[in-house]
Amino acid sequence: MKLSNTELKNIKAGATISATLINSLIKGINSFLDIGRYLGSSIRRMVSGNTCPLK
């Protein structure tokens, strides 16, 4: 079964932004920011000499 050009132009794609997509993007951004905070904190502690001594 072939569709006419006008029928093809009326087809709507299913690309919508859902709450699940937004939630996963926010979690990904927060994880990225947390990694940056932890890395920056550990570098600052090593530079200032405030690390726990190894036994």
C-alpha positions in Angstrom: 0.0 0.0 0.0 1.5 3.3 -1.1 0.8 6.6 0.6 0.3 9.8 -1.3 2.5 12.8 -0.8 -0.1 14.7 1.3 -0.5 11.6 3.5 3.3 11.4 3.9 3.5 15.1 4.9 0.9 14.6 7.6 2.9 11.9 9.4 4.1 13.2 12.8 7.3 11.7 14.2 7.3 10.5 17.8 10.3 12.6 19.0 9.1 14.2 22.1 10.9 15.2 25.2 9.6 13.2 28.1 10.0 13.5 31.8 12.2 10.4 31.9 14.6 11.8 29.4 14.9 15.1 31.3 15.4 13.3 34.6 18.1 11.1 33.1 19.9 14.1 31.6 19.8 16.0 35.0 21.2 12.9 36.8 24.0 12.7 34.3 24.9 16.3 34.7 24.8 16.0 38.5 27.0 13.0 38.4 29.5 14.9 36.2 29.5 17.8 38.6 30.0 15.5 41.6 33.0 13.9 40.0 34.5 17.3 39.4 33.9 18.3 43.0 35.5 15.1 44.3 38.5 15.4 42.0 39.0 19.1 42.8 38.7 18.4 46.5 41.2 15.5 46.4 43.7 17.6 44.4 43.3 20.5 46.9 44.0 18.1 49.8 47.1 16.6 48.1 48.5 20.1 47.3 47.9 21.4 50.8 49.2 18.2 52.5 45.9 17.4 54.3 45.8 13.8 53.3 45.4 10.8 55.7 48.8 9.2 56.5 49.3 5.7 55.0 50.1 3.0 57.5 
